Amino acid sequence: MPLPTNEIVYPESDGEPMGENSLQIKWILALLLGFERHYQDRPDVLVAADMFWYPVEGRPDVATAPDVMIAFGRPKGERSSYKQWEEGGVAPQVVIEVLSPSNTYHKRGKLARFYARHGVEEFYEYDPGARELTMRLRTGRRLGPIVSAHGHTSARLGVRFEVSPGEELRVVGPDGSPFPHFNEIVGERTAHQEQLLVERRKVAEAERRAAAEARKAEQERVKAAEERAGRERLAAKLRELGIDPDAV
């Protein structure tokens, strides 16, 4: 007997890291951040990395986590996973896999069949070690054969892919500007973090000065209160002796 829908658990992670090596992780992040920047003014385009995609309600066993996926017609925002029935039935139209040594021919074929079955329109595979980009494009109900993506302009993405022999992948936007290399992204993030650190230090210094000034003002207030109390005690003592303190 199938479980009630509200009792089905859809795992958010398989406990595996995003990538198997630093080069793979760098390219996943570069593509993720590059496409996020490319669509930053499009609230209806979701870009995600290493997120579980469940295409069939009630079937948590039917799932995969693309390295990078792009879903048009879906709002930006945080999600623990991409449950297609909660996303208006929209499948990610574009999927990019960054290959690692464990991506066997069998595993790659299995992924291609999954993406073909569940509505992906463009499926790209980038091998950063071999510096090769291949693609499968949808034709009818199938994803077509593997072909080189060098020089290809994606109808969906509006970007051009360039992988010249011996060169790394370049993703070029409609204005002719390439996506930033992951070293540039790291540099930008480092500069941003350094700027935040400078600003935080300025705020901390301003708070320290304000606290010091507040302590000084409090010390002066206490001193003035003590001096006033001392004068009042002296005046009271003089009155006890029959002396007018104002005449002293």
HELIX and SHEET records of a PDB file:
HELIX    1   1 THR A    5  GLU A    7  5                                   3    
HELIX    2   2 SER A   22  HIS A   38  1                                  17    
HELIX    3   3 GLN A   84  GLU A   86  5                                   3    
HELIX    4   4 TYR A  105  ARG A  117  1                                  13    
HELIX    5   5 PHE A  182  GLU A  240  1                                  59    
HELIX    6   6 PRO A  245  ALA A  247  5                                   3    
SHEET    1   A 6 VAL A  45  ALA A  49  0                                        
SHEET    2   A 6 VAL A  68  PHE A  72 -1                                        
SHEET    3   A 6 VAL A  94  VAL A  98 -1                                        
SHEET    4   A 6 GLU A 122  ASP A 127  1                                        
SHEET    5   A 6 GLU A 132  THR A 139 -1                                        
SHEET    6   A 6 ARG A 142  LEU A 143 -1                                        
SHEET    1   B 6 VAL A  45  ALA A  49  0                                        
SHEET    2   B 6 VAL A  68  PHE A  72 -1                                        
SHEET    3   B 6 VAL A  94  VAL A  98 -1                                        
SHEET    4   B 6 GLU A 122  ASP A 127  1                                        
SHEET    5   B 6 GLU A 132  THR A 139 -1                                        
SHEET    6   B 6 VAL A 147  SER A 148 -1                                        
SHEET    1   C 2 TRP A  53  TYR A  54  0                                        
SHEET    2   C 2 TYR A  82  LYS A  83  1                                        
SHEET    1   D 2 ARG A 160  GLU A 162  0                                        
SHEET    2   D 2 ARG A 170  VAL A 172 -1                                        
END                                                                             
